[in-house]
């Protein structure tokens, strides 16, 4: 099976490249806007900016993948709120281009989406929950989902929540790495204690994507961790795991943060469908921290 990954330079993309490179039955093709260093020897690379219509059609026509796993997106929530055009181009136009290319080449699409398509009035949520975004990032990701759902291709949409993990170059931070670095530097940090999520280990999300691709699963799947936590909980567990000073972590009400984009208060996912249909089994949060720690020390 030939699987093409978009956004292979991101955290999820990196984990997917490593995972697919180990699968003997998979020919993995990594794509990103710029060349990536350190790819496994058996993984091909092509430059691809999915917002470029002609390039997208050309790369898929040349590589003829059985499945595309689409991880490339603009995910900086506040930047999306202030730069609508850039956000829409990345998260909607890019999807439109990929859908057209998949249609032309009879390619199955596995698309990664987000809990931010929901308003956060309740949680955890299953796949039947009705989307209602509260920020432009969520609107753009929902519009991308709708492009796929209206298309003629076969597809799976995998929604996820608050992904954490580490890459060798540490170029992409996330809540766990931010907390660890801040506390190691002796900085006091204010962390939200009135939002709830089910944080997702990047390796687990990569496995969910691979399972969906290998089965050519169709429909919507919620892929995340199972533990409902606030960012404050996450920060405290991170501090405990790395034996850092928890007294530097101060609980904060989300209303005290001046951010351009609203955040949904309570999301988190029910992952029963993914476990039943895909065989998805996430790590616990502490197991995820242990895996991350082992990778930091390599």
PyMOL commands that set and color helices and strands:
alter all, ss='L'
color gray80, all
select helices_A, chain A and resi 11-21+53-63+77-82+84-105+115-117+136-149+175-184+202-214+231-241+246-248+254-256+272-278+285-296
alter helices_A, ss='H'
color red, helices_A
select strands_A, chain A and resi 2-6+27-32+44-47+67-70+108-114+155-160+163-164+189-192+200-201+219-222+249-252
alter strands_A, ss='S'
color yellow, strands_A
deselect
rebuild
show_as cartoon
